[in-house]
Amino acid sequence: MLYYTIKLLVTAILIVAITEITKRNTGIAALVASLPFTALLAFVWLYVEGSPLSQIADLSYQIFWLVLPSLLLFLLFPILLKQGLGFWLSLSLSAAATIVCYFAFLPLLRRFGVQL
């Protein structure tokens, strides 16, 4: 139980730190948020839990390919905000577009032999 509490605290601290840094400097916050901390934490937790290295390597490979369609969110969201659509509508439309992009991207990856 202590192990899961530590995992939860480390993950929560990271998210809170990014939001607090944003209040002071969005550039630094963007840098911290862009670092693959979520993936790094997942790799560490899996390793500590004794997962096979091949499983961790597969996760890393699959994350690489799935980052590509997720980039649409980071391009579309600020454009919609600047168009005055409001936070929630911009976020919803950006998330929906990203989901559509994932569904379009997955068959394309399979066509080129990338298995997820």
NORUR-V227776 format. One line per field, one symbol per residue. ss: DSSP state (a for helix, b for strand, c for the rest). psi: psi as a letter, one per 30 degrees, with the letter a starting at -180 (. if undefined). burial: 1 if it has 24 or more other ideal C-beta (glycine too) atoms within 12 Angstrom, else 0. A space follows every 50 residues. Layout:
ss->???
psi->???
burial->???
//
This chain:
ss->caaaaaaaaaaaaaaaaaaaaaaacaaaaaaaaaccaaaaaaaaaaaacc ccaaaaaaaaaaaaaaaaaaaaaaaaaaaaaaccccaaaaaaaaaaaaaa aaaaaaaaaaaccccc
psi->eeeeeeeeeeeeeeeeeeeeeefejeeeeeeeffkheeeeeeeeeeeefg kkeeeeeeeeeeeeefeefffeefeeeeeeeffgfleeeeeeeeeeeeee eeeeeeeeeeeggjk.
burial->00000000000000000100000000000000000000001100000000 00000000100000110011011001100100000000000001001100 1100100000000000
//
